[in-house]
Amino acid sequence: MNKYEILKKYIEEANNIVVFSGAGMSTESGIKDFRSKDGLYNEKYKYPPEEILSHSFFMNNTYEFYKFYKDKLNCLDSKPNFGHEFLYKLERDGKLKAIITQNIDNLHTLAGNKKVIELHGNINRNYCMSCHKFYDADMVFNSKDIPKCDCGGIIKPDVVLYEEALDDNNIINAIKAIKNADLLIIAGTSLSVYPASGFINYFNGKHLVIINNSSTFMDKKADLLINEKIGDVFKKIDQ
C-alpha cells in the first residue's frame, strides 16, 4: 500500500481520531504561517514579530502591537479550505472526537467543527481590559489605531501571547483527548511551540500520523509521515 492508502486504512479502522493542527492547516486558505521561509517571522519589521506578539510588548507598545496585528493577523476574509472541510466530515461521521489547534483564525469552527480546543485563543473574541465587555473581530480590525471600549478601556484580543499561560481547561481537555485517541493526526505544525507541542507525548494510541511540509521532533515516532500539503493529502484519500 502507498502512504495515502495506509492513511485511509488508519482512518477507516479508527474509532477515536484526534487532530492536532497548526499554521500549515490554514496556509491553503491564504493565511501565512510563522516559521517557514515565507512566514511572518522571516519578514522584516521595526521590531521582531516574536517580540511584538508578547504580553509585555502589548502592554508597553500597544499602538505598535495593533499596527502589526491588524496588518498581519487579519484573516476575516479567509475561508476554510479542503483540509478543514475534510475534518468536518470526519466529525460529522463520528470518527473525529476533537481538534486541538494552535491556530487563532477560527477556520475549523467556520468549517462546521464543534469539538475544537483552541489552545492559543481566537481572533473573534476580544475583551475590554477594564470592564470585560466583549467585542468581535470586525470592531477590532476596523478600529482606528488602538481599539477602545465604550468605557474608554483598551480592548485586548483573546489570543495567547508570548509570556502568557494557556487556559487550564484547554490544557486538561487537550491532554484527555490525546490520551483517549486511537489515531492522532498532527497536521501543519512543526511542533516547535511549547507547552502545546509537549501534549503529543501523552499519546499512547495505535497510530501516529504526521502531515507537515517540514520535519518535526516527532518524525521518528510516527507510524506514517507525509511531507505534503494537508489539502492535497486529504483529497487523495477522499475518493
C-alpha positions in Angstrom: 0.0 0.0 0.0 1.1 3.6 -0.6 1.0 6.2 2.1 -2.4 7.5 1.1 -3.9 4.0 1.2 -2.3 3.5 4.6 -3.8 6.8 6.0 -7.2 5.9 4.6 -7.0 2.5 6.3 -6.0 4.1 9.6 -9.0 6.4 9.4 -11.4 3.6 8.5 -10.2 1.5 11.4 -10.1 4.2 14.0 -12.9 4.9 16.4 -11.4 7.9 18.2 -9.4 10.3 15.9 -7.8 13.5 17.3 -6.2 16.1 15.1 -3.5 18.5 16.4 -3.4 21.3 13.9 -1.1 24.3 13.3 -0.5 27.1 10.9 0.1 24.8 7.9 -3.5 23.8 8.2 -4.5 27.3 7.1 -1.9 28.3 4.5 -4.1 26.9 1.7 -6.7 29.5 2.9 -4.2 32.2 2.1 -3.0 32.7 5.7 0.7 33.0 6.3 2.4 30.6 8.7 5.1 31.8 11.1 8.3 29.8 10.7 8.6 28.8 7.0 11.0 30.8 4.8 8.0 32.9 3.6 6.4 33.0 7.1 5.8 36.0 9.3 8.8 35.5 11.5 11.1 35.9 8.4 9.7 39.2 7.4 11.5 42.4 8.4 9.8 44.8 10.8 10.7 47.6 13.2 10.6 45.0 16.0 10.9 41.2 15.8 7.4 39.6 15.3 8.0 37.3 18.3 8.7 40.4 20.5 5.6 42.2 19.1 3.4 39.2 19.9 4.4 39.2 23.6 2.4 40.3 26.6 4.9 42.9 27.7 5.1 44.4 24.2 1.3 44.6 24.1 1.2 46.4 27.4 4.1 48.8 26.7 3.8 49.4 23.0 0.1 48.8 22.3 0.0 51.1 19.3 2.8 49.2 17.5 1.2 45.9 18.6 -2.0 46.7 16.9 -0.3 48.1 13.8 1.3 44.6 13.3 -1.8 42.7 14.5 -4.2 44.4 12.1 -1.8 44.2 9.2 -0.7 40.6 9.5 -3.2 38.7 11.6 -6.4 39.9 10.0 -7.9 36.7 8.4 -11.6 37.8 8.4 -11.8 37.3 4.6 -10.2 33.8 4.7 -12.4 30.7 4.1 -12.0 27.1 5.2 -10.0 25.0 2.7 -10.5 21.4 1.7 -8.5 20.2 4.7 -10.8 21.9 7.1 -13.9 20.6 5.3 -12.5 17.0 5.4 -12.1 17.2 9.1 -15.7 18.4 9.4 -16.8 15.3 7.6 -14.8 13.1 9.9 -16.5 14.7 12.9 -19.9 14.5 11.3 -19.4 10.8 10.7 -18.5 10.2 14.3 -14.8 9.5 13.7 -13.2 12.7 14.8 -13.6 13.3 18.6 -11.5 16.5 18.9 -9.4 19.1 17.0 -6.7 20.6 19.2 -5.4 23.7 17.3 -2.7 26.2 17.8 -4.5 28.5 15.2 -6.4 31.6 16.1 -8.1 32.0 12.7 -11.5 30.3 13.6 -11.5 28.3 10.3 -12.1 25.0 12.0 -15.3 26.4 13.5 -16.3 28.1 10.2 -15.9 24.7 8.5 -18.5 23.3 10.9 -16.5 21.5 13.6 -17.9 21.7 17.1 -15.2 19.9 19.1 -12.4 22.4 18.7 -9.9 23.1 21.5 -8.3 26.5 20.7 -5.0 26.4 22.7 -4.0 29.9 21.6 -7.4 31.6 21.5 -9.4 33.1 18.7 -9.3 36.5 16.9 -13.1 36.7 17.0 -13.1 37.1 20.8 -11.9 40.4 22.2 -12.4 41.9 25.6 -12.1 45.3 27.3 -9.4 45.1 29.8 -11.3 47.4 32.2 -15.0 46.3 32.1 -14.6 43.0 30.2 -17.2 43.9 27.6 -17.0 41.6 24.5 -16.2 42.8 21.0 -16.0 40.9 17.8 -13.1 40.9 15.3 -14.8 43.3 12.9 -14.8 46.0 15.5 -11.1 45.5 16.4 -9.7 45.2 12.9 -11.8 48.2 11.6 -11.0 50.4 14.6 -8.6 53.4 14.3 -5.3 52.9 16.0 -5.8 51.2 19.4 -9.4 49.8 19.7 -11.1 51.3 22.7 -14.2 50.2 24.6 -17.2 52.5 25.2 -15.9 52.8 28.8 -12.5 54.0 27.5 -10.6 50.9 28.3 -8.2 49.2 25.9 -9.6 46.1 24.1 -7.3 43.0 24.0 -7.7 40.1 21.7 -8.4 36.8 23.4 -5.3 35.2 22.0 -2.4 33.8 24.0 0.6 36.0 23.6 4.2 35.0 24.4 4.7 35.2 28.2 1.0 34.3 28.8 -0.1 30.9 30.1 -2.5 28.6 28.3 -6.0 28.2 29.7 -6.1 25.4 32.3 -9.3 23.9 31.0 -7.9 23.8 27.4 -4.8 22.0 28.7 -6.8 19.4 30.6 -9.2 18.8 27.7 -6.4 18.6 25.2 -4.4 16.1 27.2 -7.5 14.0 27.9 -8.4 13.9 24.2 -4.9 12.9 23.2 -4.8 10.2 25.9 -8.1 8.7 24.6 -7.3 8.8 20.9 -6.5 5.7 18.9 -5.4 7.7 15.9 -3.6 11.0 16.3 -3.0 13.2 13.2 -0.6 16.0 13.5 -1.4 18.4 10.7 0.5 21.5 9.7 2.7 22.2 12.7 6.5 22.0 13.2 5.7 21.2 16.9 8.2 23.9 18.0 5.8 25.9 20.2 5.8 24.8 23.9 4.0 23.9 26.0 1.4 23.0 23.4 3.6 20.6 21.4 4.5 18.7 24.6 0.9 17.4 24.8 1.8 15.0 22.0 3.8 13.0 24.4 0.6 11.9 26.1 -0.5 9.9 23.1 -0.4 6.1 23.7 -2.9 5.0 21.0 -2.5 2.8 17.9 -1.2 5.1 15.1 0.6 8.5 15.0 0.4 10.3 11.6 2.3 13.5 10.8 1.3 15.6 7.8 3.6 18.6 7.5 5.9 20.2 4.9 8.9 20.4 7.3 10.4 18.0 9.8 9.3 17.7 13.5 11.0 16.2 16.5 8.3 13.5 16.5 9.0 12.3 12.9 10.9 9.2 14.1 8.0 8.1 16.3 5.4 8.5 13.6 3.8 5.4 12.0 3.2 7.4 8.9 5.0 10.6 7.8 3.8 12.6 4.8 5.7 15.8 3.9 3.0 17.4 1.7 0.2 20.0 1.8 -2.7 18.8 4.0 -5.4 19.6 1.5 -3.6 17.6 -1.2 -3.2 14.6 1.1 -6.9 14.6 2.2 -8.1 15.0 -1.4 -6.2 11.8 -2.4 -7.9 9.7 0.3 -11.4 11.3 -0.1 -12.2 9.3 -3.1 
